Amino acid sequence: MLPQAYFAWRMGRATRRGAAQAARAGLAAEGGKFLLSAASFALVFAVLRPAAPAFVFVGYSVMWAVQIVGAIRMMR
């Protein structure tokens, strides 16, 4: 949830600017969201030591797919 909230916050601020600046800010926000997601994913393995890492990875993949499908549906 934290990466998605970060992205929404950055894009909320970017919409107050011009289109070109908002596009650049969107790319930066997407990069930040990716880094936060990767750090969170690594943190799960470093701190919690899950008994079934495959399930954690599958859950992450499902959430990522839901986000992509949701974004495509919103663009239509």
Secondary structure, DSSP 8 states (H G I E B T S, - for coil): -HHHHHHHHHHHHHTTS-HHHHHHHHHHHHHHHHHHHHHHHHHIIIII--S-HHHHHHHHHHHHHHHHHHHHHHH-
